[in-house]
């Protein structure tokens, strides 16, 4: 006669962690603000080189908007507030996954 064996199953659970999605800081064109001023603000707020700041400013001017920065939500909110303090029209949007 054989001895009965009991099988034990071990259940492992894995926690799935998900990173928060990045956010875009968008500057929207307005008919009043000078292009040189917008370039200067981009250089001051983000520390961009003049070439990059000018390219982003021209994108705002030609297309009506430009994504000027992408990253964590809290930093995006901070940048948006700084841009608004310089009287630039801004918005935030979550980056679609």
N, C-alpha and C positions, 0 to 999 in steps of 0.2 A: 504494500500500500504506500502510495506517495503522499508526501506532506503537501498540503495546499499552500500555494504561495500567493501573497497579496502584492499586487502592484500598486505603487503609489505614483501618482502623477504630480508633477510640480508645475504650478502655474507661475509664469513670469509675466509681469506687467511692465510695459515700457511707457514712460511718460513722453508724450510728444510735445516738444517745445517748438514754438514758432516765433521767429523774429518779427518785430513790428515792421510794417511796410514803410518804405521811405516816402517822404513828402517833397513835392516840388514847390519852390517859391517862384511865382509868376509875376512879372511886371507887365502891366497893361498900358498901352499907348494912351496918351492924352494930348489934346491939341495945344496945350499951353506950355508945358515944360520944355525948356531948351535941351537939345540933344547933347550939347557940351556939359550941361549940368548933370544929366543922367549918367553920362560916362564918368564924370567926377565922383558921383555918389557910388557907383559900382566899384570904383577903385578904392574909395574910402571904406565902404561897408564890408566888402569881401576881400579886399587886398589884391584884386585882380590887376594884372598888367594892363597898360593902356590899350594894347591891341585887342585883348580879350574883352575888356570893358566896351570898347568901341564896336566890336562885332556884335555883342549882345544888345547894345543900344540900337544899332541898325536893324537888328531882327525885330525889336520892339516897334521901331518906326515903320518898317516895311510890312510886317505881318500883323501888327496890332498887339502882339504879346510875345513874351520870351520866357522860357524857363531859365532862370538865372542861377539857381542853386537847387541841389537835391540832397536830402539826407534825413536825419532823425527829426521827428516831429517838433520836439522842444526847440532845437536849434533853428528849424525852419520858422517857427513862430517868432523867435527872437529876431531873425533876419527880416521877416515881414514887418515887424514893429519898427525896426530901424529904418527900413525903406519908407514906411508911412510917415515917420517923423521927418523925413526929407521931402514929404509931399508927393511921393510916387504912389500911383495906384497899384496895389498888389493883391494877390489872392494866393491861397494855398490849395493844393489838391494832392490826394493820396495817389501814389504810383500804383497802377493796376499790376497785379502779379501775372 
